[in-house]
């Protein structure tokens, strides 16, 4: 039997919750069963109470099963530790699909999300080759797969895109001076809370403030902008998957990324958008694009977005797992045998 975990409930961010939902959705199409993990505060529970809770979640696991755990659950360190141990006692082979790596994204998370727990898994699935190399550098010696891209479920029809000389940002710019003082003449359209009273630029336009599930219906044209996350280090940005990349590409929207982002080279080579080293370059880049150029971007993104919406990359990843002999029983415990 094949299983995949999914954290449900109050996940810290909507895009983190969406990423887990979508991976579980496409894994289900590949005959994986879902294990729902609720996010909650376990501070008032004893070890015995927490253990019984986890036993209920993993009751269906059997010796020889394959479990892909979407890491992290966003529960406590104690929960992550106990979940891994209790599931492994049942004789399953466990891999961790890394949705986020808090310990590497910001040093203040290292204590709550120690790599020691993650490194106990039988194999890992990383975002990029750079992330794989980093994990190996940090001491992980077992197999690490690399997921090409994160697929994305779109619940609404994809709108045809117009040739518009604008950049679209989805999020809150209230604490982002570079956006509030946008110096480009290219319009910045913000889909998020309206901070027009703080904006110092005539080139900033506030649109709707949609929730994540309907953002694609507000994307008319132009380029989606993937900004740096101030809560994460630049090194992490260079090895991880940007949360909004799948959102824009699956919605048929070309993107603008920083040239040190993990997927920047791929995006430029496949004409899914363009890369910049700083925001001031946007005007020059946009000025070089005409309707014919934009149509080529749309053609490429349309093809790529269809792959993401149908789970192509998840299916490709899971096929790699299907083709491997995971179980070489040694002393009654399943060992990876490649």
Secondary structure by P-SEA (a helix, b strand, c coil): ccbbbbbccccccaaaaaaaaaaaaaaaaabbbbbbbbbcccccccaaaaaaaaaaaacccccbbbbbbcccccccaaaaaaaaaaaaaaccbbbbccccccccccccccccccccccccccbbbbccaaaaaaaaaaccccbbbbccbbbbbbcccccccccccbbbbcccccccccccccccccbbbbccccccccccccccccccccccccccccccccbbbbcccccccaaaaacccccaaaaaaaacccccccccccaaaaaaaaccccccccccaaaaaaaaccaaaaaaaaaaaaaaaaaaaaaaaaaaaaaaaaaccccccccccccccc
